[in-house]
Amino acid sequence: MKFHSLYAALILLSPLASSTTLDLELDKTMPAIEKFYLDLHQSPELSYHEQQTGAKLAKRLRTLGFEVTDNIGGYGVVGMYKNGDGPTVMIRTDTDGLPITEQTGKAYASKVTVINDEGAKVGVMHGCGHDIHMSSFIGTAQQLMLHKGAWQGTLMMVAQPAEEVGGGAKAMLKEGLFTKYPTPDHVIALHVSAGVPAGKVSMKNEYTMASVDSVDITVKGKGGHGAYPHLTVDPVVIASRIILALQTITSRELSPLEPSVITVGSIHGGSKHNVISNEVKLQLTLRSYNPKIREQQIAAIKRISSGIAFSAGLTEELLPVVYVHEDESIPSTYNNPAQTDLVRSAISAAIGQSNVLETEAVMAGEDFGLYGRTDKKIPITLFWLGGVEQGHYLAAQKSGATLPSLHSSKFAPDYKTAIPTGITAMSNAAVALFNQ
């Protein structure tokens, strides 16, 4: 067993010790952090295009005294700072925006538009709170450098691109994130929540976010005139049968104790009222927690698609093609229980136990989970940072109204409360991990 693995194992088996709660004096540092947030919010960049965003983060880490390498796995950034002997703690943020035209009505709303990789003009917005993440990330780095006497070890700050398309973590790991740099003993991250009030955080042990797979099914047929369907094999009918049959995978093939989602998000086929086409294309998203359930989902989709097509009279060469986008696939996020208990304890001591909530797992996905799925078996923890303005949250609770979700054009987090909470929570979580 390598030293770092043995070290992590001993730590996670040992009793939790009390950690130092940092006196951050955020009133002195927050004006600059808020200014940084507004800049990030007004200059978002799409996945794989985060060049200026990465440069801004790299510059700030260098100014704080980190040894910085940029352009890793695209526009990823790694900042290293060794502060004596001790564990290596990695703090990760994501950096990419979304192709959404902002409709929050805020004075600082993003007005950025770009031509995307498909040639379409799109608005760009930090609709998933990555600007909150990055601001908390830099604020945390700043506080840990100001309080170096409170911890010992190596601080590893990782700004990861392309989270929204599931490619950034893979790219950074492929370029040697855990081999060219000290392998972390602990990896932590936060994600803003559109369902938790600002000033609070929430988390859970074990599975907290789902695996995500994109699957394409090309359903083939024998086209012809709509007036003579008996002379064709209609792929629209076959596709319809497949869509309905896919609903039985979760309800009849998988254990009801294992969460599973199979959604057909897109169906395209045909060109005219009276023409039976030669093919129909389906696009699916698959979600689960257990890797074995994912394998069963994919195997069942292939079996059902081929079986229905064969029953319609199609021969081997015309059976459906099922393509799994393995390059975009991300695993579920599994919060190591022992590490997460320690993080929860440290954050509770810093912001108050009443402000640390237990949450349920969600079927949304995050490529952060990959950092815990390498052969090094590193413990990871992701916690949720409340982003909803308190008044809006209470009003929605009272009326039953639905709050704007992540990825909504109207998502406007209460950054003045969320960011200092994020900095406080992450800084104290990191110190607790260093000191165990």
Backbone torsions as a table, in degrees:
resi	resn	phi	psi	omega
1	MET	NA	130.9	179.1
2	LYS	-67.2	157.2	-175.7
3	PHE	-56.4	-46.0	-174.9
4	HIS	-63.9	-35.3	-179.8
5	SER	-69.4	-41.7	178.4
6	LEU	-64.2	-42.0	179.5
7	TYR	-59.7	-47.5	-179.1
8	ALA	-63.8	-40.0	-179.0
9	ALA	-64.4	-43.0	180.0
10	LEU	-64.2	-40.2	-179.9
11	ILE	-63.1	-47.1	-173.8
12	LEU	-73.0	-16.5	176.8
13	LEU	-91.7	-14.4	-176.2
14	SER	-83.8	156.9	177.5
15	PRO	-61.9	149.4	179.1
16	LEU	-73.3	127.9	177.5
17	ALA	-100.2	156.1	178.5
18	SER	-69.8	142.1	-178.3
19	SER	-111.9	159.7	178.2
20	THR	-73.7	131.3	174.5
21	THR	-92.0	123.8	-174.5
22	LEU	-76.1	141.5	171.7
23	ASP	-94.8	95.8	-167.4
24	LEU	-83.0	-23.1	-178.6
25	GLU	50.3	54.1	-174.8
26	LEU	-66.7	-20.3	-179.8
27	ASP	-59.6	-24.6	-179.6
28	LYS	-84.7	-27.0	-173.8
29	THR	-104.6	-20.5	-173.0
30	MET	-66.5	-34.2	179.0
31	PRO	-55.0	-43.3	179.4
32	ALA	-69.3	-37.1	179.2
33	ILE	-67.1	-40.8	178.1
34	GLU	-64.1	-39.0	176.4
35	LYS	-61.9	-40.6	177.5
36	PHE	-63.5	-42.6	178.0
37	TYR	-58.8	-47.5	-178.0
38	LEU	-62.9	-36.4	176.2
39	ASP	-64.3	-46.3	178.9
40	LEU	-62.0	-42.5	-177.2
41	HIS	-63.3	-34.8	-176.1
42	GLN	-89.8	-1.3	-179.9
43	SER	-136.1	52.1	-178.7
44	PRO	-70.7	153.8	177.5
45	GLU	-130.7	143.4	-178.2
46	LEU	-71.0	164.3	177.6
47	SER	-53.5	137.4	-178.5
48	TYR	72.2	4.9	179.2
49	HIS	-126.3	23.1	-170.9
50	GLU	-84.9	40.1	-174.1
51	GLN	-62.3	-52.0	-178.1
52	GLN	-70.2	-37.0	177.5
53	THR	-61.0	-47.4	178.2
54	GLY	-60.7	-39.6	-179.8
55	ALA	-65.3	-38.4	178.6
56	LYS	-63.6	-43.1	179.9
57	LEU	-67.0	-43.2	179.4
58	ALA	-60.5	-42.2	-179.2
59	LYS	-61.5	-43.5	-177.9
60	ARG	-69.6	-37.4	177.1
61	LEU	-66.2	-40.4	177.7
62	ARG	-62.2	-41.8	-179.9
63	THR	-61.6	-32.2	179.7
64	LEU	-79.6	-8.6	176.9
65	GLY	106.2	8.8	179.0
66	PHE	-78.9	150.0	168.5
67	GLU	-85.2	114.7	-167.1
68	VAL	-113.5	136.0	169.1
69	THR	-121.7	129.7	179.1
70	ASP	-116.2	177.6	-179.3
71	ASN	58.5	46.4	176.0
72	ILE	-103.7	124.6	-178.5
73	GLY	61.3	40.3	-172.8
74	GLY	105.2	-120.6	-179.6
75	TYR	-108.1	35.7	176.7
76	GLY	-75.8	156.1	-177.3
77	VAL	-131.7	136.8	173.6
78	VAL	-124.3	125.7	175.6
79	GLY	-116.9	126.6	-177.3
80	MET	-117.0	138.5	173.9
81	TYR	-144.1	118.8	179.3
82	LYS	-95.8	124.0	-178.5
83	ASN	-124.6	65.6	-179.0
84	GLY	83.2	-172.6	-178.4
85	ASP	-82.5	144.2	179.4
86	GLY	155.1	-175.3	-177.8
87	PRO	-69.9	163.8	172.6
88	THR	-101.0	122.1	179.9
89	VAL	-112.8	122.4	179.2
90	MET	-101.6	129.2	174.0
91	ILE	-113.7	125.7	-174.7
92	ARG	-115.0	139.7	168.6
93	THR	-125.6	158.0	172.3
94	ASP	-108.6	157.9	-164.9
95	THR	-126.8	-11.9	-170.5
96	ASP	-88.9	151.3	174.8
97	GLY	-96.5	-174.7	-176.0
98	LEU	-122.1	152.6	177.2
99	PRO	-78.0	69.6	-177.9
100	ILE	-130.5	136.6	173.0
101	THR	-85.6	117.2	-174.3
102	GLU	-66.9	137.0	179.8
103	GLN	-132.4	35.4	-178.7
104	THR	-80.3	-21.8	-176.4
105	GLY	77.4	6.7	179.8
106	LYS	-73.4	148.9	179.2
107	ALA	-63.5	-26.5	-178.3
108	TYR	-99.6	15.6	-177.2
109	ALA	-58.7	148.3	176.8
110	SER	-68.8	134.0	175.3
111	LYS	-115.8	14.0	-175.9
112	VAL	-70.2	134.1	169.5
113	THR	-130.8	145.5	179.6
114	VAL	-141.7	166.6	169.3
115	ILE	-94.1	117.5	-176.1
116	ASN	-77.6	-178.9	-175.5
117	ASP	-66.1	-17.9	177.4
118	GLU	-92.6	1.0	177.2
119	GLY	89.2	8.3	-179.4
120	ALA	-98.5	146.6	176.4
121	LYS	-83.0	124.8	-177.3
122	VAL	-134.9	150.7	169.0
123	GLY	-77.1	158.7	179.2
124	VAL	-129.6	136.0	-174.3
125	MET	-148.7	147.3	170.0
126	HIS	-83.9	72.1	-176.4
127	GLY	-83.9	1.2	178.0
128	CYS	-119.7	11.9	173.5
129	GLY	79.2	16.5	-179.2
130	HIS	-66.0	-23.4	175.0
131	ASP	-69.2	-35.6	172.6
132	ILE	-63.5	-44.5	-179.4
133	HIS	-59.3	-48.6	-176.8
134	MET	-66.1	-38.3	179.2
135	SER	-66.5	-41.8	176.7
136	SER	-65.2	-36.8	179.2
137	PHE	-61.3	-50.7	179.0
138	ILE	-68.1	-39.0	177.1
139	GLY	-62.3	-38.4	177.7
140	THR	-66.8	-45.6	177.5
141	ALA	-57.5	-42.6	179.5
142	GLN	-61.4	-46.3	-177.9
143	GLN	-67.3	-39.3	179.4
144	LEU	-67.2	-31.3	175.7
145	MET	-74.4	-31.3	177.6
146	LEU	-74.4	-21.0	-176.6
147	HIS	-122.1	46.5	-177.7
148	LYS	-64.6	-21.3	177.9
149	GLY	-72.0	-11.3	-176.7
150	ALA	-91.8	-5.4	-176.9
151	TRP	-151.8	159.1	175.3
152	GLN	-135.8	141.0	179.1
153	GLY	139.9	-160.0	-179.3
154	THR	-116.1	122.9	178.7
155	LEU	-95.0	125.7	-176.4
156	MET	-119.7	107.1	-179.3
157	MET	-99.4	119.3	-175.0
158	VAL	-120.7	118.1	175.1
159	ALA	-103.0	111.2	-170.7
160	GLN	-103.7	128.3	176.9
161	PRO	-83.4	173.5	165.8
162	ALA	55.0	36.7	175.7
163	GLU	-69.4	-37.6	-174.0
164	GLU	-65.0	-20.4	178.8
165	VAL	-111.5	10.0	174.4
166	GLY	70.5	19.1	-174.8
167	GLY	-110.8	-17.5	-170.9
168	GLY	-69.2	-47.1	-179.7
169	ALA	-63.1	-42.6	178.2
170	LYS	-58.6	-45.3	-176.8
171	ALA	-64.9	-42.2	-179.5
172	MET	-68.3	-40.0	177.0
173	LEU	-65.0	-39.3	179.3
174	LYS	-63.3	-33.4	179.8
175	GLU	-84.7	7.0	171.1
176	GLY	99.4	28.3	-178.7
177	LEU	-56.3	-37.9	-177.9
178	PHE	-103.1	10.2	177.5
179	THR	-123.7	-37.5	178.8
180	LYS	-80.8	-17.1	-179.6
181	TYR	-121.9	163.3	177.0
182	PRO	-55.8	132.2	179.9
183	THR	-69.9	125.2	-177.2
184	PRO	-68.3	147.2	172.7
185	ASP	-87.7	-25.0	-179.3
186	HIS	-142.6	141.5	176.3
187	VAL	-129.3	128.5	-178.7
188	ILE	-134.9	154.0	178.4
189	ALA	-156.7	162.4	172.3
190	LEU	-124.4	158.8	174.6
191	HIS	-140.4	128.5	-179.7
192	VAL	-63.1	145.2	-179.9
193	SER	-113.9	138.1	176.2
194	ALA	-93.3	8.2	-179.8
195	GLY	-127.8	6.6	179.9
196	VAL	-121.8	134.5	-178.7
197	PRO	-65.5	146.1	177.2
198	ALA	-60.9	144.0	-175.8
199	GLY	98.8	-8.8	179.3
200	LYS	-123.8	160.7	170.9
201	VAL	-128.1	161.9	176.0
202	SER	-141.8	155.1	-179.6
203	MET	-163.8	169.1	173.9
204	LYS	-149.7	155.9	175.3
205	ASN	-80.7	160.4	175.9
206	GLU	65.1	-143.7	-174.3
207	TYR	-63.5	127.3	179.0
208	THR	-124.0	-26.3	174.9
209	MET	-138.2	158.0	-170.0
210	ALA	-91.6	161.8	167.0
211	SER	-74.1	153.9	-177.5
212	VAL	-134.1	129.9	174.5
213	ASP	-132.9	139.4	171.7
214	SER	-103.4	130.3	-176.3
215	VAL	-129.4	132.3	174.0
216	ASP	-107.5	136.1	173.5
217	ILE	-121.6	120.3	173.5
218	THR	-99.4	110.7	-179.0
219	VAL	-95.1	120.2	-176.6
220	LYS	-99.2	164.5	179.2
221	GLY	-160.8	-164.5	175.5
222	LYS	-126.3	106.6	-172.6
223	GLY	-75.8	172.5	178.7
224	GLY	171.4	-163.6	-177.9
225	HIS	-77.2	137.4	-180.0
226	GLY	-63.6	-19.9	179.6
227	ALA	-81.4	-12.6	-177.4
228	TYR	-126.8	60.7	-175.5
229	PRO	-63.3	-23.7	-178.1
230	HIS	-70.0	-13.8	178.1
231	LEU	-95.8	4.7	-177.1
232	THR	-124.5	172.8	164.1
233	VAL	-123.1	107.3	-167.2
234	ASP	-80.1	112.5	-179.7
235	PRO	-70.4	-21.6	177.1
236	VAL	-66.3	-43.1	177.9
237	VAL	-66.1	-42.7	179.2
238	ILE	-62.1	-44.9	179.5
239	ALA	-61.6	-39.4	179.0
240	SER	-63.7	-41.8	177.4
241	ARG	-64.0	-39.8	179.3
242	ILE	-63.9	-44.9	-178.9
243	ILE	-57.5	-45.7	179.9
244	LEU	-67.0	-40.2	-178.5
245	ALA	-67.4	-32.1	179.9
246	LEU	-62.4	-25.6	-179.8
247	GLN	-68.2	-17.4	-179.5
248	THR	-84.8	-9.3	180.0
249	ILE	-63.5	-52.2	179.7
250	THR	-68.7	-40.6	-173.1
251	SER	-80.5	-23.7	-173.2
252	ARG	-129.6	-14.3	-177.5
253	GLU	-109.4	-22.5	-177.2
254	LEU	-108.5	153.0	178.9
255	SER	-60.5	134.7	177.6
256	PRO	-65.9	-9.9	177.6
257	LEU	-88.5	-5.5	-179.0
258	GLU	-110.2	115.6	179.2
259	PRO	-60.8	139.2	179.8
260	SER	-155.6	137.0	173.8
261	VAL	-132.5	130.4	172.6
262	ILE	-128.8	109.6	-176.9
263	THR	-117.6	127.7	170.9
264	VAL	-88.9	105.8	-174.3
265	GLY	-91.5	-15.0	-176.0
266	SER	-152.3	139.5	173.9
267	ILE	-139.2	126.0	-179.3
268	HIS	-136.0	128.1	177.1
269	GLY	-170.3	147.9	177.2
270	GLY	82.6	166.4	-177.3
271	SER	-139.6	-14.4	-175.1
272	LYS	-155.5	155.9	-175.8
273	HIS	-53.5	-41.8	-170.1
274	ASN	-109.5	24.7	178.8
275	VAL	-120.3	125.0	171.5
276	ILE	-88.7	121.2	-171.7
277	SER	-80.2	174.4	177.7
278	ASN	-91.1	-17.2	-179.8
279	GLU	-159.3	159.7	175.3
280	VAL	-133.0	140.3	179.8
281	LYS	-113.0	131.3	177.2
282	LEU	-114.9	145.1	174.3
283	GLN	-124.8	128.2	-175.1
284	LEU	-122.0	153.9	165.5
285	THR	-120.5	135.8	179.3
286	LEU	-114.4	138.4	178.6
287	ARG	-135.2	140.7	175.2
288	SER	-165.7	174.4	174.0
289	TYR	-107.8	-47.1	-176.0
290	ASN	-78.8	124.4	179.6
291	PRO	-57.4	-30.8	178.6
292	LYS	-68.2	-33.1	176.4
293	ILE	-66.3	-41.1	176.0
294	ARG	-56.2	-47.2	180.0
295	GLU	-61.3	-40.3	178.6
296	GLN	-66.3	-39.8	178.1
297	GLN	-57.2	-51.2	-175.7
298	ILE	-64.7	-43.6	179.7
299	ALA	-62.5	-40.8	-179.1
300	ALA	-68.3	-38.7	178.2
301	ILE	-60.5	-44.2	179.6
302	LYS	-64.8	-44.1	-177.8
303	ARG	-65.6	-46.1	-177.9
304	ILE	-65.6	-43.8	-178.4
305	SER	-61.4	-47.0	-179.8
306	SER	-67.5	-40.3	-177.9
307	GLY	-63.0	-43.8	-180.0
308	ILE	-67.2	-42.1	178.6
309	ALA	-63.1	-41.3	179.3
310	PHE	-64.3	-39.0	-180.0
311	SER	-67.5	-21.7	178.3
312	ALA	-83.7	-3.2	176.7
313	GLY	102.8	6.2	179.5
314	LEU	-79.6	143.1	179.0
315	THR	-87.9	173.8	-172.3
316	GLU	-51.7	-44.0	-175.0
317	GLU	-71.1	-12.1	-179.5
318	LEU	-110.9	10.0	177.5
319	LEU	-68.4	154.7	-176.8
320	PRO	-59.4	148.9	174.8
321	VAL	-103.4	120.2	178.7
322	VAL	-106.0	118.6	-176.8
323	TYR	-118.5	120.8	177.3
324	VAL	-97.6	123.9	-179.9
325	HIS	-77.1	79.2	-176.9
326	GLU	-62.0	-29.2	-179.5
327	ASP	-68.6	-21.1	179.2
328	GLU	-103.1	-5.6	-176.7
329	SER	-67.4	136.4	175.4
330	ILE	-130.5	146.2	-178.6
331	PRO	-82.0	169.9	174.4
332	SER	-67.5	156.7	177.6
333	THR	-96.5	118.2	-177.5
334	TYR	-112.5	110.6	179.0
335	ASN	-78.0	115.5	177.8
336	ASN	-56.5	122.7	-172.7
337	PRO	-60.6	-45.6	-177.2
338	ALA	-65.0	-44.6	179.6
339	GLN	-65.8	-41.5	-178.1
340	THR	-66.2	-36.0	174.8
341	ASP	-60.9	-40.3	179.0
342	LEU	-66.8	-43.9	177.6
343	VAL	-60.9	-45.2	179.8
344	ARG	-59.5	-44.5	-179.1
345	SER	-62.5	-43.8	-179.0
346	ALA	-65.6	-41.9	-179.7
347	ILE	-68.8	-39.1	178.3
348	SER	-60.0	-41.0	179.5
349	ALA	-65.9	-29.9	-175.3
350	ALA	-85.3	-39.6	-174.8
351	ILE	-116.8	-1.3	179.6
352	GLY	100.7	133.8	-176.7
353	GLN	-59.5	-33.8	-178.9
354	SER	-67.9	-16.6	179.8
355	ASN	-96.2	4.8	178.0
356	VAL	-114.7	109.7	-172.7
357	LEU	-102.8	155.7	169.9
358	GLU	-91.6	139.4	-177.8
359	THR	-123.7	169.1	175.0
360	GLU	-97.9	157.6	174.9
361	ALA	-66.2	151.8	178.1
362	VAL	-121.6	160.8	-179.7
363	MET	-91.3	4.1	170.1
364	ALA	-71.4	159.7	-176.8
365	GLY	-120.6	160.8	-177.4
366	GLU	-151.9	128.5	-179.7
367	ASP	-75.2	1.1	171.7
368	PHE	-55.5	-31.9	-179.2
369	GLY	-57.9	-24.2	-179.8
370	LEU	-62.2	-31.1	-177.3
371	TYR	-65.0	-21.9	177.4
372	GLY	-98.4	3.6	-176.2
373	ARG	-113.5	14.6	175.3
374	THR	-80.5	172.0	-179.7
375	ASP	-69.0	-8.0	179.4
376	LYS	-83.8	-11.9	174.8
377	LYS	53.8	53.4	-177.9
378	ILE	-82.9	133.0	177.0
379	PRO	-69.4	137.1	179.5
380	ILE	-127.0	155.6	175.4
381	THR	-145.2	127.8	172.3
382	LEU	-119.2	128.5	176.0
383	PHE	-120.6	158.0	-177.4
384	TRP	-94.3	135.3	179.0
385	LEU	-106.8	118.1	-179.5
386	GLY	-56.8	135.1	-177.6
387	GLY	-124.3	-5.7	-173.1
388	VAL	-89.0	130.2	177.4
389	GLU	-57.5	134.4	-171.6
390	GLN	-53.9	-45.6	-179.5
391	GLY	-61.4	-43.2	178.9
392	HIS	-64.8	-38.8	179.9
393	TYR	-63.4	-48.0	-178.3
394	LEU	-65.1	-38.9	178.8
395	ALA	-64.4	-41.3	179.0
396	ALA	-66.8	-38.5	177.2
397	GLN	-62.0	-38.8	-177.5
398	LYS	-73.0	-41.4	-174.7
399	SER	-90.7	-19.2	-175.4
400	GLY	84.1	8.3	180.0
401	ALA	-68.4	154.0	178.9
402	THR	-92.1	127.9	178.0
403	LEU	-78.1	151.3	174.6
404	PRO	-57.6	132.3	-176.1
405	SER	-88.7	170.2	167.2
406	LEU	-56.8	146.3	-178.2
407	HIS	73.0	9.6	174.6
408	SER	-89.0	144.4	177.3
409	SER	-67.1	-12.7	-177.7
410	LYS	-109.3	11.0	179.3
411	PHE	-73.9	116.8	-177.9
412	ALA	-134.6	89.8	-177.9
413	PRO	-66.3	154.2	176.3
414	ASP	-80.0	82.7	-171.6
415	TYR	-67.0	-28.8	-177.8
416	LYS	-66.5	-25.6	176.7
417	THR	-99.2	-40.3	-174.5
418	ALA	-65.4	-44.1	-173.7
419	ILE	-65.5	-49.7	177.6
420	PRO	-62.0	-32.7	175.6
421	THR	-65.2	-42.1	178.5
422	GLY	-62.9	-42.9	179.5
423	ILE	-63.9	-45.5	179.9
424	THR	-62.2	-46.5	-178.2
425	ALA	-64.5	-47.9	-175.1
426	MET	-70.5	-39.8	-179.6
427	SER	-62.6	-44.9	-178.9
428	ASN	-71.9	-34.1	175.4
429	ALA	-63.2	-43.1	-179.1
430	ALA	-63.4	-45.1	-179.4
431	VAL	-62.2	-39.3	178.3
432	ALA	-61.9	-40.2	179.3
433	LEU	-69.5	-38.9	176.6
434	PHE	-61.8	-37.4	-169.1
435	ASN	-90.3	-2.0	179.7
436	GLN	-84.9	NA	NA
